[in-house]
């Protein structure tokens, strides 16, 4: 499993990267990286078919713990996955926008 810092992730995000937010739905609805798809960690294994298998997938949570587990799970399924170090908290601390509500 590989991990990227929030600056590297922000560049990939600006280029249209696939982002999976593995937090629980209520956390996601409270504020998430724009365009991130909510797939709670506990459901990731059963929803693997919904995750794109081309290009890297960036996995994010609140602080980085759950995203590391999620990225490892995706990697074992043959999907290139990168955990975002510091998670959504680091994204917010760096002054980047979040979207609240709506679950894509």
C-alpha positions, 0 to 999 in steps of 0.5 A: 500500500502506498500513501501520498501527502495532501499536496500530491493528492490535490494535484491528482484531484485537480486532474480528475482522479478517482476518490473513494471516501471510506468514512461512514455516510454521516461523516461524508455528508458532513463534509467531503472532498468534492467529487469523492464517492462514499463507500464506507470501509465496512462495505468496500469489499462488497462494493468492489465492482463499483470501484474503477479498475483503471488508473490509481484510486485515491482512498481518503478518510478522516485522518488516514487510518481507515484509508490505509486499510481500504487502500490495502483491500483494493490493492489485494483486489488488483486495483492501484490504490493510494491512501491520502495521509492525514485524510480529510482533516489534512485537506481542510487544514490545507485550505481546500474546499469541501462539499457537504450533503449529497452522496454521489 
